[in-house]
Amino acid sequence: MQLKLSLVLALGLTSALSTSLSAQSTKDGAITPRILESLRKSESKSPSEQALHNAIALQGMKDFFVNPKRPRELEDKFSIEVKSQGITDQKQSGRCWLFTGLNVLRAQLMAREQSGKFFFSQNYGFFWDQLEKANLFLEGIIETRKASDEDKKVEWLFKHPLSDGGQFTGISDILSKYGVVPAEVMPETASSNDTRLMGQIITRTLRQTGIALRKAAAKGESLAQLRQRKEVCLKQVYRILSLNLGEPPMSFSYTLRNAKGEAISTDTYTPQSFYQRFVGADLKDQFVMLMNDPSRPYYKTYEIDFDRHSYDGRNWTYVNLPMEEIKQMAIASLKDNTMMYYSCDVGRELDRSKGIAALNNYDYASLLGYDFTMDKAERIKSFDSGSTHAMTLKAVDLDASGKPTKWKVENSWGEQSGVKGHIIMTDGWFDAYTFRLVVNKKYATAKVLELLKTKPVQLPAWDPMFAPDAP
């Protein structure tokens, strides 16, 4: 009886809906009763389809996409692998770019100094990153003070005043200016491990000041007066950061130890002198960012407006290249025992529990009745795919002919994730979802070095390639 009543009600609602739609003056292109009827008839009423409906309603689609023929494991053995110790964990934050850059540098420190396990303080770099980004936003508002509220750049600034995400520009801008400290000197806090609330408060503070700056400019205040207002806001931001992250040290004593725990050296440092002693690299000019963006012409350099972490930093310039040439330079770096900053669209086709990224991890066609066939260029153009996460590229496995078959990255999701804190990628996945790779210029080809001398194509801040590495 209850089932009959439900059917009657359903038929009544359907009839009423059709009548209502028919009564309306339907514009060309709208969903009409004819289209609705066609959609309803396309739905199978078979018992197996109803069982599928029931199962998905209870547990969602995710498990139904899993491909039973997916690789259950990829052997954790590589013909070329840079050794490292210790896995970092960015917790509930978007600081992967910072963890990745510091992981590259700490691996070099441990190898060069023959030290035991060592970690730089991510919290220290993050403090200055947030302060510099706040200043970058405020200066952007001052620069655009004469533009209308509807101006595209003004709109973009207010939509993106601050984030905890970023990319290698943050490593080159922030570390070069403020130096580095060991993790013990400025350890993680609750707010560095979970940045959401602190970020929301700083963002609101910046937007409020941004509105005040535009109003003051409209009333004729001078540039000097506007920057006085800016400085008041920076003091507010500095206090929020200090309360949440701790105030960065100006000097500290530190003992570097070897694997046995024996002292290698003990000294008193400033963050800048520690950087010079244990990093020493020219992060602004020693490296080149390589990009694989098939939606744009290859063999050109590009620069994205506001694609930096500090106002006095430099917009990062990247060279757009085919994947095969990027892989050539990656292999050269790994053969020379040098890790690299690497970023990709990490969530695509990733079996997170096993730490395997492969194109056949999931089978969409069997459940949906169609497959996703967009190529990489089409995924970029439609905003379906882009760089989302940074990790440290540390290994490649080459076949007998020297061609790569799989790759390995050190991640920052903790030791329990993936393959003991790592992700192993098939070469096919690497081609499809790799975007950025930062290599030392000594591994760059002559062609890349020549391209760096050309004037880059300027892209706006809202370009798809601006998307920060964050998860």
C-alpha positions in Angstrom: 0.0 0.0 0.0 2.8 2.4 0.9 4.7 1.6 -2.3 1.5 2.2 -4.4 1.0 5.5 -2.7 4.6 6.5 -3.4 4.2 5.6 -7.1 0.9 7.6 -7.3 2.6 10.6 -5.7 5.6 10.3 -7.9 3.4 10.1 -11.1 1.4 13.1 -9.8 4.5 15.2 -9.3 5.9 14.2 -12.7 2.6 15.2 -14.4 2.4 18.4 -12.5 6.0 19.3 -13.4 5.5 18.5 -17.1 2.3 20.7 -17.0 4.1 23.5 -15.3 7.0 23.4 -17.8 4.7 23.2 -20.8 2.8 26.3 -19.5 6.0 28.3 -19.4 7.4 30.2 -22.4 10.5 28.2 -22.9 13.6 29.9 -24.4 15.7 28.1 -27.0 18.3 26.0 -25.3 16.4 25.6 -22.0 15.5 22.2 -20.6 12.0 21.4 -22.0 9.5 18.6 -21.2 10.7 16.7 -24.3 14.3 16.8 -23.0 13.2 15.8 -19.5 11.2 12.8 -20.9 14.3 11.8 -22.9 16.4 12.0 -19.8 14.0 9.8 -17.8 13.8 7.2 -20.5 17.6 7.0 -20.7 17.7 5.7 -17.1 17.8 1.9 -16.9 15.2 0.4 -14.6 16.9 -3.0 -14.3 17.3 -4.7 -10.9 21.1 -4.5 -11.3 20.9 -0.7 -12.0 18.6 -0.3 -8.9 21.1 -2.3 -6.8 23.9 0.1 -8.0 21.8 3.1 -7.1 21.3 1.7 -3.6 25.0 1.0 -3.1 26.2 4.4 -4.3 23.6 6.2 -2.2 24.9 4.5 0.9 28.7 4.7 0.3 29.3 7.1 -2.6 31.0 6.5 -6.0 34.7 6.4 -4.9 35.0 2.6 -4.4 33.2 1.9 -7.6 35.9 3.7 -9.6 38.7 1.5 -8.3 40.2 -0.6 -11.1 40.6 -4.2 -10.1 43.5 -4.4 -12.6 45.4 -1.5 -11.0 49.0 -2.0 -9.9 48.8 -3.3 -6.4 52.4 -2.2 -5.7 55.3 -0.7 -7.6 58.6 -2.1 -6.4 60.5 0.4 -4.2 63.8 -0.1 -6.0 65.3 2.5 -8.3 68.4 2.5 -10.5 69.1 6.1 -9.4 68.1 7.4 -6.0 69.3 10.3 -3.9 69.5 9.2 -0.2 67.8 11.2 2.5 66.7 10.7 6.1 63.5 11.6 7.8 60.0 12.5 6.5 58.3 15.8 7.2 54.6 16.4 7.8 52.9 19.7 6.9 49.8 18.7 8.8 46.7 20.8 8.1 48.5 23.5 6.1 49.2 24.4 2.5 53.0 24.7 3.1 54.1 21.9 0.8 56.2 24.4 -1.3 58.1 25.4 1.8 58.6 21.8 3.0 59.7 20.7 -0.4 62.3 23.5 -0.9 63.7 22.9 2.6 63.8 19.2 2.0 65.9 19.7 -1.1 68.3 21.9 0.9 68.5 19.7 4.0 69.4 16.7 1.9 72.3 18.7 0.5 73.4 19.8 4.0 73.3 16.2 5.4 75.4 14.9 2.4 77.9 17.8 2.5 78.4 17.9 6.2 78.1 14.1 6.8 75.6 14.9 9.5 72.8 12.9 11.1 69.2 13.5 10.5 68.5 17.2 10.2 65.5 19.5 9.6 65.2 23.2 8.9 62.4 25.1 10.7 59.4 25.4 8.4 57.7 27.6 11.0 60.5 30.2 10.7 60.2 30.5 6.9 56.4 30.5 7.2 56.3 33.5 9.6 58.2 35.7 7.1 56.3 34.3 4.2 53.0 35.5 5.6 54.3 38.9 6.6 55.8 39.4 3.1 52.7 38.3 1.4 50.7 40.7 3.5 53.0 43.6 2.4 52.8 42.4 -1.2 49.0 42.6 -1.1 49.0 46.1 0.5 51.5 47.4 -2.0 49.3 46.0 -4.8 46.3 47.9 -3.4 48.4 51.1 -3.3 49.7 50.5 -6.8 46.1 50.1 -8.1 44.6 52.9 -6.0 43.5 54.9 -9.0 41.8 51.9 -10.7 38.1 51.3 -10.4 36.6 48.8 -8.1 35.7 46.7 -11.1 39.3 46.6 -12.4 40.4 43.0 -12.9 43.6 43.3 -10.9 41.8 45.1 -8.0 39.3 42.3 -7.9 42.0 39.6 -8.0 43.9 41.3 -5.2 40.9 41.3 -2.9 40.1 37.7 -3.8 43.7 36.6 -3.0 45.2 38.8 -0.3 47.0 35.9 1.4 47.4 32.1 1.3 49.7 29.5 2.9 50.3 28.0 -0.5 53.1 29.0 -2.9 55.9 27.7 -5.0 59.7 28.0 -5.5 59.5 31.8 -5.6 58.8 31.6 -1.9 62.0 29.6 -1.4 64.1 32.1 -3.4 62.4 35.2 -2.0 62.0 34.4 1.6 65.1 32.3 2.4 67.5 34.6 0.6 66.2 37.5 2.6 65.6 36.1 6.0 67.9 33.1 6.2 67.1 29.7 7.9 67.2 28.2 11.3 67.1 24.5 12.5 63.7 23.1 13.5 64.7 23.0 17.2 65.2 26.8 17.2 61.7 27.6 16.0 59.5 24.5 16.3 56.0 24.0 14.9 53.0 25.4 16.8 49.3 24.6 16.7 48.7 27.4 14.2 51.6 26.4 11.9 50.2 22.9 11.8 46.7 24.1 11.1 46.8 27.5 9.4 43.1 28.0 8.6 41.9 30.3 11.4 45.0 32.4 11.6 44.9 32.8 7.8 41.2 33.8 7.9 42.0 36.5 10.6 44.9 37.9 8.7 43.0 37.9 5.4 40.1 39.8 7.0 42.6 42.3 8.5 44.2 42.8 5.0 40.9 43.3 3.2 39.7 45.8 5.8 42.9 47.8 5.4 42.8 47.5 1.6 39.3 49.1 1.6 40.6 51.9 3.9 43.6 52.5 1.7 41.4 52.9 -1.4 39.1 55.3 0.4 42.1 57.3 1.7 43.6 57.5 -1.8 40.3 58.7 -3.2 40.3 61.5 -0.7 43.7 62.6 -1.9 46.1 61.1 0.7 49.7 61.0 -0.4 51.8 57.9 -1.1 53.7 58.5 2.1 50.5 58.7 4.1 49.1 55.5 2.5 52.3 53.7 3.4 52.0 54.9 7.0 48.5 53.3 7.1 50.1 50.2 5.5 52.7 50.0 8.3 50.0 50.1 11.0 48.4 47.0 9.3 51.7 45.2 9.1 52.1 45.7 12.9 48.8 44.1 13.4 49.8 41.2 11.1 53.1 40.8 12.9 51.4 40.6 16.2 49.0 37.9 15.0 51.9 35.9 13.6 53.9 36.3 16.8 51.0 35.1 18.9 50.4 32.1 16.7 53.9 31.1 15.5 56.2 32.7 18.0 58.6 35.5 17.3 61.5 34.6 15.0 65.0 34.5 16.7 67.6 37.1 15.9 70.5 34.8 17.0 70.9 31.3 18.5 73.5 28.7 19.4 73.5 25.4 17.6 75.4 22.2 17.6 75.4 20.1 14.4 75.9 16.4 15.0 76.8 13.3 13.0 74.8 10.1 12.8 76.3 8.9 16.1 75.2 12.0 17.9 78.7 13.4 18.1 79.2 17.1 17.8 80.5 18.3 14.4 80.4 22.0 15.1 79.0 24.4 17.7 78.6 28.1 17.1 76.3 31.1 17.5 74.5 32.2 14.4 72.0 34.6 13.0 69.5 33.1 10.6 71.4 34.8 7.7 74.8 33.5 8.9 73.3 30.0 9.3 72.0 30.2 5.7 75.4 31.3 4.4 77.2 28.5 6.4 74.8 25.6 5.6 73.0 26.5 2.4 75.1 29.1 0.7 73.3 28.8 -2.6 72.2 31.7 -4.7 68.5 30.7 -4.9 67.5 33.5 -7.1 69.9 33.0 -10.0 71.3 29.4 -9.6 68.0 27.6 -10.5 65.6 27.5 -13.4 61.9 26.5 -13.3 60.9 24.2 -16.1 57.2 23.9 -17.0 55.2 21.5 -19.1 52.2 23.3 -20.4 51.2 21.9 -23.8 48.3 24.5 -24.0 51.0 27.1 -24.9 53.9 27.1 -27.3 57.0 25.3 -26.2 60.5 26.9 -26.2 59.3 30.2 -24.8 59.8 31.8 -21.4 56.9 33.1 -19.4 56.5 35.4 -16.4 53.4 35.7 -14.2 52.5 39.1 -12.7 52.5 39.0 -8.8 53.9 35.4 -8.9 56.2 36.0 -6.0 56.1 36.0 -2.3 57.6 39.4 -1.5 57.2 42.9 -2.9 60.9 43.2 -3.5 61.2 39.7 -4.9 61.1 38.7 -8.6 58.3 37.2 -10.6 59.5 33.8 -11.4 60.3 33.1 -15.0 59.7 29.6 -16.3 60.7 27.9 -19.5 57.9 25.9 -21.2 59.3 22.6 -22.6 58.2 19.1 -23.8 58.2 16.5 -21.1 61.0 14.5 -22.7 63.4 17.4 -22.4 62.4 18.1 -18.8 63.0 14.4 -17.9 66.4 14.6 -19.5 67.5 17.4 -17.1 65.8 15.6 -14.1 67.8 12.4 -14.8 71.0 14.4 -15.1 70.3 16.0 -11.7 69.5 12.7 -10.0 72.6 11.0 -11.5 74.6 13.8 -9.8 72.9 13.0 -6.4 70.8 16.2 -6.4 67.1 16.3 -5.5 64.7 18.8 -7.1 61.7 20.8 -6.3 58.8 19.2 -8.2 55.1 19.9 -8.5 52.2 18.1 -10.1 48.4 17.5 -10.0 48.8 15.1 -7.1 45.2 14.1 -6.5 44.7 12.6 -10.0 44.7 8.9 -10.3 46.5 8.6 -6.9 46.1 5.5 -4.7 46.9 7.5 -1.6 46.9 4.6 0.8 49.5 2.7 -1.2 51.4 5.8 -2.5 51.0 4.8 -6.1 50.2 7.2 -8.9 49.3 5.4 -12.1 46.9 6.1 -15.0 45.1 2.7 -14.5 44.3 3.1 -10.8 40.7 4.0 -11.6 38.1 2.8 -14.1 35.5 5.5 -14.7 34.1 4.1 -17.9 32.6 0.9 -16.4 30.5 2.9 -13.9 29.7 6.0 -15.9 29.4 4.5 -19.4 31.9 7.0 -20.8 35.6 7.8 -20.1 37.4 11.1 -19.6 39.4 11.6 -22.8 40.7 15.2 -22.5 44.4 15.5 -23.2 46.7 17.5 -20.9 46.4 20.7 -22.9 42.6 20.5 -22.8 42.6 19.8 -19.1 44.7 22.9 -18.5 42.5 25.2 -20.8 39.3 24.1 -19.1 40.8 24.5 -15.6 40.4 20.8 -15.0 44.0 20.2 -14.1 47.0 22.2 -12.9 49.8 22.2 -10.4 48.4 21.5 -6.9 51.2 20.1 -4.7 55.0 20.3 -4.4 57.2 17.3 -3.4 60.9 16.4 -3.7 61.9 14.4 -6.7 64.5 12.0 -5.5 64.6 8.8 -7.7 64.1 7.4 -11.2 64.2 3.8 -12.5 65.7 3.4 -16.0 65.3 0.4 -18.3 68.1 -1.2 -20.2 67.8 1.5 -22.9 68.0 4.3 -20.4 64.3 5.2 -20.6 62.5 6.0 -17.3 59.8 3.6 -16.2 58.9 5.1 -12.8 59.8 8.0 -10.5 59.8 8.6 -6.7 59.1 11.7 -4.7 59.6 12.4 -1.0 56.3 13.8 0.3 55.4 16.0 3.3 52.3 14.1 4.5 54.1 12.2 7.3 55.8 8.8 7.5 52.6 6.8 7.6 51.4 8.0 4.2 52.1 6.2 0.9 55.4 4.3 0.7 57.0 5.2 4.0 56.2 8.9 3.3 56.9 8.7 -0.5 54.9 8.4 -3.7 55.9 6.2 -6.6 54.7 7.3 -10.0 54.6 5.5 -13.3 56.3 7.3 -16.2 52.9 7.6 -17.9 51.4 9.4 -14.9 54.5 11.6 -14.7 53.9 12.7 -18.3 50.2 13.4 -17.7 50.3 15.3 -14.4 53.8 16.8 -13.9 53.9 20.6 -14.3 56.9 22.2 -12.6 60.5 21.2 -12.0 63.2 23.4 -10.6 66.7 22.4 -11.5 70.1 23.8 -10.9 71.3 25.6 -14.1 74.3 23.3 -14.3 71.9 20.5 -15.4 70.0 22.8 -17.9 70.6 22.3 -21.6 72.2 24.9 -23.7 68.8 25.6 -25.3 67.2 26.4 -22.0 70.1 28.7 -21.0 69.6 30.6 -24.3 65.9 30.8 -23.7 66.5 32.5 -20.4 68.1 35.4 -22.2 64.9 36.1 -24.1 62.2 38.5 -23.0 59.5 36.5 -21.2 55.8 36.6 -22.2 53.9 38.4 -19.5 50.9 36.6 -18.1 48.3 38.1 -15.7 48.0 37.0 -12.1 44.7 35.2 -12.8 46.4 32.9 -15.4 45.8 29.1 -14.7 49.5 28.6 -14.2 49.6 30.9 -11.2 47.8 28.3 -9.0 49.9 27.8 -5.9 51.2 24.4 -4.7 49.3 23.9 -1.5 47.7 20.6 -0.4 
